[in-house]
Amino acid sequence: MRALRCWLVVAVCLVGCGRINYDPLDDAGDDDLDGGDDDGTDGPDGGPCPVGYTPLDGSCYRVVATLRDWLAAETDCEADGAGSHLATIVDVDEHFDLHDLATAQSGGVEVWIGYTDRIGEGTFRWVSPGGLDPSGDSCFFGAGGPVNSPSENCVAQRSATNCGDWFVRDCALPRPYICEHDGRDAEPSAF
């Protein structure tokens, strides 16, 4: 069912958003892009998720409905221990899985993710290694890529699934957010 949903979303984005540069199937021919168990019970490296986190395809997520500014949200995520930070999206499948998770747990609002250009205007970086490059796919920022100004440096993802669902916002605005525990430490020099 998950593979069918992914293919449907890809088809919609191909029509509505232009070319997609992702192959939703890995070399093994299944829809498990991260190499973890498809049953969703394991976190990074097959270990358990921290308390309060939801296991999903080899990573662990915590959607926080409490409204915080971007930096306070990142600090809260890192307080969960090594390998925890705002969500770093590594592929299109994870992107759409987080839509489902955020919608179910925070409603149809924008949530902070771990992508920012706080360090260098126009140079976006993930808070941890391994994040995807959304520049070639208009289903992330929409046609024309990210639109921001020097006062807008942090990315929020709309909970509802549609193309062009990432927005650059003022980091001081309060938003819900998604923490991820994937075993990769945040890189403070990125933000």
C-alpha positions in Angstrom: 0.0 0.0 0.0 2.8 2.4 0.9 4.5 1.8 -2.5 1.2 2.5 -4.3 0.8 5.8 -2.3 4.3 6.8 -3.1 3.8 6.1 -6.8 0.5 8.1 -6.8 2.2 11.1 -5.1 5.0 10.9 -7.6 2.5 10.8 -10.5 0.7 13.8 -9.1 3.9 15.8 -8.7 5.1 14.9 -12.2 1.9 16.4 -13.5 1.6 19.4 -11.2 5.2 20.1 -10.2 7.4 19.2 -13.1 10.3 16.7 -13.2 11.2 14.6 -10.2 14.8 13.4 -9.8 14.0 10.5 -7.4 13.7 6.8 -8.0 11.2 5.7 -5.3 12.5 2.1 -5.6 15.9 1.1 -4.4 18.1 -1.6 -6.0 16.4 -4.4 -4.1 13.1 -3.5 -5.8 11.2 -2.6 -2.6 10.0 0.7 -1.3 12.4 0.8 1.7 14.8 3.6 0.7 16.8 3.7 3.9 17.6 0.0 4.2 15.8 -0.5 7.5 13.0 -2.8 8.3 9.7 -2.0 6.6 7.7 -2.8 9.7 8.5 0.6 11.2 9.4 -0.9 14.6 13.1 -0.1 14.6 15.1 3.1 14.8 18.6 3.8 13.6 20.8 0.7 13.2 17.8 -1.5 14.3 17.8 -0.1 17.8 14.8 1.1 19.7 13.5 4.7 19.5 13.8 7.0 22.4 10.7 7.3 24.6 8.1 9.6 22.9 9.4 9.0 19.4 7.5 7.1 16.7 9.6 4.6 14.7 9.2 4.9 10.9 11.4 3.2 8.4 14.7 3.1 10.2 14.4 6.5 11.9 12.5 7.9 14.9 10.3 11.0 14.9 8.6 13.2 17.5 6.1 15.7 16.4 5.8 18.5 19.0 2.6 20.6 19.0 4.1 23.1 21.4 4.8 26.3 19.5 8.5 27.3 19.6 10.8 29.5 17.5 13.1 27.5 15.2 16.2 27.7 17.4 14.3 26.7 20.5 12.8 23.8 18.6 16.3 22.6 17.5 17.5 23.0 21.1 14.6 21.0 22.4 15.2 18.2 19.8 19.0 18.1 20.7 18.1 17.8 24.4 16.8 14.2 23.6 20.4 13.1 23.3 23.1 12.3 20.7 21.7 11.8 17.2 18.6 14.0 17.8 17.7 17.2 15.9 15.1 18.8 13.8 14.1 16.5 10.9 16.7 16.1 8.2 14.9 14.8 5.1 17.0 12.5 3.1 14.6 11.4 0.3 11.1 12.1 -1.2 9.6 9.1 0.6 10.6 10.5 4.0 9.2 13.9 3.0 5.7 12.4 2.4 5.9 10.2 5.4 6.4 13.3 7.6 3.3 14.9 6.0 1.3 12.0 7.3 2.9 12.0 10.7 2.6 15.8 11.2 -1.0 15.9 10.0 -2.0 13.2 12.4 -0.2 14.8 15.4 -0.3 18.5 14.8 -3.1 19.2 12.4 -2.8 20.9 9.0 -0.3 23.6 10.0 3.3 24.4 9.1 6.0 22.6 11.1 9.7 23.5 11.5 12.2 21.1 9.9 16.0 21.2 10.1 16.8 23.3 7.0 18.0 26.9 7.2 20.1 29.6 5.6 20.8 31.4 9.0 24.6 31.2 8.5 24.7 32.4 4.9 21.8 34.1 3.1 20.7 32.0 0.2 22.9 29.0 1.2 20.6 26.5 2.8 22.0 23.7 5.0 20.6 20.9 7.0 21.2 20.7 10.7 22.7 17.2 10.3 24.5 15.4 7.5 22.7 13.5 4.7 19.8 15.8 3.8 18.5 15.9 0.2 19.1 18.8 -2.2 15.6 20.1 -3.0 16.7 22.5 -5.7 15.9 20.1 -8.6 12.4 19.3 -7.5 9.6 21.9 -7.4 7.5 19.8 -5.1 9.5 21.1 -2.2 9.7 24.9 -2.6 7.5 25.2 -5.7 8.5 26.7 -9.0 11.4 29.1 -8.7 12.9 27.5 -5.5 13.0 29.1 -2.1 11.7 32.6 -1.7 13.1 34.4 1.3 14.7 37.6 2.5 17.4 38.4 5.1 14.7 38.3 7.8 13.4 34.8 6.7 15.9 32.0 7.2 14.2 28.9 8.5 12.1 26.3 6.6 8.7 25.1 7.6 6.9 22.2 5.9 3.1 22.3 5.5 1.5 19.3 7.1 -0.8 18.7 4.1 0.6 16.9 1.1 0.8 19.0 -2.0 3.6 20.4 -4.2 5.4 23.5 -3.2 4.9 22.8 0.5 8.1 24.2 2.0 8.3 27.8 3.0 11.1 30.0 4.3 9.9 31.9 7.4 11.1 34.2 10.1 12.9 31.9 12.6 11.4 33.8 15.5 7.8 32.7 14.5 6.3 30.1 16.8 5.6 26.8 15.1 5.1 23.1 16.0 8.1 21.0 14.8 9.4 17.5 14.0 12.3 16.1 15.9 14.2 13.2 14.4 16.5 10.7 16.1 18.6 9.1 13.3 21.9 8.6 15.0 23.5 11.6 13.3 24.5 14.5 15.5 23.5 18.0 14.6 26.3 20.2 13.2 26.0 23.6 14.9 28.2 25.2 12.3 25.3 24.6 9.8 22.9 26.8 11.7 
